[in-house]
Amino acid sequence: MRFHPPLLACLLVACALSGTSCKTTPQTQKIDKANLQPKKKTDKLLSTARNDDVAFQSFVSRLRQAAQAHDVKELASMMTADFGYRLDPPGEGDGVFAYWDQNNVWPELALVLNETFVVNNVGQGNEYMVAPAEFVVNPETYSGYRAGLKLVSGSWKFAYFVSGRAEE
């Protein structure tokens, strides 16, 4: 029986492809499972994030788009009535957009909102989703901007965006 070179080439290619299409080896699967395990406190917090909550993810997506576009009307509709925007001296409610304009806070807002949100104050009756995760991991030392979202009557609201630094 004699094989034609094109037929032989096709058979070799088919054998090579069938060998590459098999599932991962048990050793690779062990490595993959090990990589899924949380390795530090931040990873544990991220695993509790509402990544599977479609309503939360939709809210965050709309919030990011509104902040990027400086859409104050949309942002206002997404905020709590007592939205906090300054710690020292305290600032909440009206005046947030003027404050952000005067202090060029918009770029910081966009950066923080693009971080992953994690749960804060779990089981304390005042649960927030906050970003960045570093604020939850190191609240004593973190002094940068952070954003907080909370459920209000079953809907997500933007509750605060403040910096831990004292205002000049």
N, C-alpha and C positions, 0 to 999 in steps of 0.2 A: 504494500500500500504506500503510495507516494503522496506527500503533502505539498500543496502549492505554497510558496512563500507568503502570499497575501493571507491565506487562510491560517497559516502558522502564526503570523503576526497578530491577527485578530484573536486567536486563542490565547496568546501570551498576554495581550492587553486585557482580555476578559478575566483571566486568572489574577492579574495584578489588581484590577479594580475590585474584584470580589474580596480580596484580602484586605483592602483598605476600607471596606464598608462595614466591617464587623464592629460590634459594640466595644466600649472601653474595657480594658482588662480589669480584673479585680484589684490589682495594685493601684491603677489610676483611680478607680472608684474610691478606694480608701483615702487617697490624697484629696480628692474632691470633697469628700465628707469632712475631712479634717479642716479644710479651708472654710467650710461653712460654720464652724464652731466659733462663737465670740471669743476674742482673745483679750479684750480689755473692756473697761467699764463703758466706754463710748459705744463699742459694738453691741453690748447688752442693751443699752438705751435705744440704739437704732433698731434693734430687733423688736422693741415695743412700740415703735412708731406706727402710725396708722397708714402704712403703705398699702394695705389692702382695702382701706376705706375709700370708696369711690367718691363720696360726697366731700371728704376732706381733700383728696387729691384734686378734685375739680375746683374747690374753693382756692387752694394754694395756686393752682394754675392761673385762675382769673386774677388773683391778687398780684402775682408776679407780672402779668401782662399790664395791669392797670398801673402798677408802680413804674414799670419801664416806660410807659407812655405818659407818665405824669397826669393820668386821668383822675383829677380830683373828684369829679362827680361819682365815678365808679368806686373809687377808694372810700369816699364818704359813706356810700351805701353799704360797704363791707365792714365798717368800723362800729365799735360799741359807742354808746353816747358819751361815756366817760373815758374815751381813748386816751391813754397816757403817752406823752411824747417828750417829757422832760422829768428828771428826778430831782435836780437841785438847781433852782427852786422847782417845786412840783408844777407840772403843766399837764392839763388834761382838757378834753372837750374841744371847744372852738379854738382856732388859732394854730392848729397843727400845720396846715399847709403854708401859712405865712412863716412859721418857724422853720420849716424844712427849706423854704426858698431862701430866707435870710442867712441860714447857717449851712447852706449847700449840703443838705443831708440826703438828697435824692440818690446820689451814687452809693452811699452806704446802705440805704434801704434796699436798693436792687441787689447788692452783694449778699446781704444777710438773708433776704427772701429766697435766694437761690441755694441756700444751705438746706440740709436735711432737718426737718422738724422732729423733735423727740418729746416724749412725755415728761412733764415736770409736775411736782406736787401730787404724785399718785397717792390716792387714798386719803387725801387731806381735805376733800370736799371742795377744792379750788384748783382743779386740774387744768393745766394749760399744755398746749403743744408749743414748744419754743425752738428757736434757732438763733445761733448755732448750738450744736450739742455741747461744745466746750463750756458754755455758760452753766449747763446742768452738771457737768462733770467737775468743774472747778469754780463754783459760785463765789468763793472767798477771794480768788485772785483774778477772775475775769472782769475786765473793766470796759470792754468794747460794746458796740451796739448789739442789741438783741431784740427779737420780735416775739410776741406772744399771741397765740390764737386760742379761743375758747368757744365751747358750745354754749349758745344762749337760746333757750327755748327750742332746742333741736336743730339750730342752724349755726354754722361756724361764723365767727366774727373775729375781726382783727382788733385785739384788745390793747396792745401797746407796742411801741417801738422806741426804746430808750437806750442811752449810753450810761455806763456805770461811772464815767468820768464826771467830775463836778463841772458845771458850765461856767465859762469865764464871764 
